[in-house]
Amino acid sequence: MVRRSIVAGIGAYLPDRVVTNAELAERIDTSDEWIQERSGIQQRHIVADGEMTSDLATAAAQRALAAAGLEPDDIGIIVVATSTPDETFPATATVVQSKLGCANGSMGFDVQAVCSGFVFALATADNFIKVGQADTALVIGAETFSKILDWEDRSTCVLFGDGAGAVVLKAGEGDGSNADRGILSTHLHSDGRLHDLLYVDGGPSSTGQVGHLRMEGREVFKHAVTKMSAVTIEALEATGLKADEIDWFVPHQANRRIIDGTARKLGITGERVVVTIDQHANTSAASIPLALSVAVEDKRIQEGNLVLLEAMGGGLTWGSGIVRW
Ligand code: ACO
């Protein structure tokens, strides 16, 4: 028998305020037509003044815990994937721990892999569970990218939104085959030589300022399709699964054209692809758990389904995961 990390609950949270493309077009030189054609985005949610990443993360976590039927103190490890922490330190995970009311001294820390953050956090928690250092985990992707956007730069500010999603993992046992419920594989990569394609031009030890997101959009686009399809093929080969056995493909929601290009390369047809970019825009580390939560809520993803996740983000970082729900 092998230990498996089984998804026991999922939850999401989006800030109340919705900003449409038309509203952005009143402030900067852009149009609904341009944004929809180049990215598929129709709207994004943006936090209110004073609303922080930890608030979104805590709300998503509470919903995931309720879905799993667990209390905060049942959790052994909290991993928050974010590039927009409340503060430089401490980790947002410890703030969430406090806001949830955890008093059990369990571990909490952040993972920084930008848009790949959720996959990196999921892999981290899975490994803690597999080696027996935790029996339950809360894995959260939460971002307030609206705080690091240059709202004068139309080539980037139209693409992102705020939000959070969370999953609860519980240790279970399987026979080690692909029939097991739980996380069947994770594959992670990074290449720091590609830093300049997507980064924030500030930080505590460089400028002392938070900085703004900078991106070479066309180059990121090219790397996104090739790297995300390569890392999903790596996952399929490692597990011996075929693309047509995947029930749901839940990619990082970066851009509709990237999602379609990657799905086409994998031979996964449109009706098996979960797309939320139109409603949420790119919420970085939150995008995959937000999309998962929508598809669980509307009953597309059912227990026993095979779900394929993939993402790429600043670093560059990229990764994939296969989960039997
Ligand atoms: N509104 C109107 N026009 C715009 C806007 C805008 N918001 N932004 C740029 N333009 C203009 C440019 O100025 C340019 O005008 P020009 O031809 O007169 O110089 C024209 O549109 C074309 O610009 P490009 O940058 O070449 O447009 P492109 O077709 O490459 O689309 C985009 C840009 C959407 C950023 C695309 O490159 C892309 O999707 N890249 C991937 C980036 C991404 O998804 N990043 C997310 C983070 S990384 C991740 O999550 C994987």
Boltz pocket constraint, residues with backbone or C-beta under 6 A from the ligand:
constraints:
  - pocket:
      binder: B
      contacts: [[A, 29], [A, 30], [A, 31], [A, 34], [A, 35], [A, 38], [A, 39], [A, 115], [A, 154], [A, 155], [A, 156], [A, 158], [A, 159], [A, 198], [A, 215], [A, 216], [A, 217], [A, 218], [A, 219], [A, 220], [A, 221], [A, 224], [A, 252], [A, 253], [A, 254], [A, 255], [A, 258], [A, 282], [A, 312], [A, 313], [A, 314]]
      max_distance: 6.0
